[in-house]
Amino acid sequence: MSSKTAGERARERKTIGRTAAWLAKQVEIGLGSVDLSLPQYRVLGLLDESPAFSSTLAERLAVRPPSVTAIVDGLVARGLVERRPVESDRRRVDLALTESGRTVLTTADGAVAARLRDIAGCLDEPADAERAFDGLTAWRQALLAYRSARRSVR
């Protein structure tokens, strides 16, 4: 049970966006060891779920298509992503992870997890560290539900 007052919890919630930004920076630091930027990591993560078109990636990343093209160009140059013509529509190009891309993504996932474990390990109680990771899992579920809800509205 939490011994925090309602006022303390309200103050913490007021800074949750700042905490999310701070956490994103820690993810970036973890990615430094595998020479990936946060946008590149996000693209690789989405392509790990399924191949996609640039326009679909732009929508899912909440960025403009030219931004995705620049990120993808860098990933293609490194051999982490490949462009594949779509059989049913030769004008369209699918983006997919290569085996090298999967390997780098797995390494990046490990580096980020290690960074977050290191930070959570500074908490006094191991149960608090577990709660921190449970909170991230809950946010992942919320984001997936949000994405699904937005898709069904269109």
C-alpha positions, 0 to 999 in steps of 0.5 A: 500500500502507498503511504502517499497522500492524495495531494502527493499523488496529484503532484506526481501525476502532474509531472508524468509527461516530464517523467515520460520524456526523461525515460525516453532519454534513458532509452536513447542512452541505452540505444547508443551502444548499438548505434541506433536513434530512438526514431530508428528503434521505433521503426525497427520495432514496428517492422518487427510486428509486420512489414509496412508501407512508409505511409503506414509507418508515418501514421503509426509513428505520428510523423510526416512521410518525409521523416519516415523516408529519411529514417528508412533510407538510413536503415536500408543503407545499413542493411537493417531494412529492405524495400520489397515491391508489392506483387499486387501493386508494383507502384507500392513498396513494402518495408521489412526487417532483414535478418541483420535488422532483427539481430540489431533490434534484439541487441537494442532491446537488450541494451534498453532493458539493461539500462532500465534495470540498472535505473530500477535497481536503484530503488530500495525495494526489489518489489518497487523495481518490479512495479516500475516494469509492471507500469511500463507493461500497463502503458504498452497495453494502453497504447496498443488499445489506443491504436486499436481504437483509433483504427476502428474509428477510421 
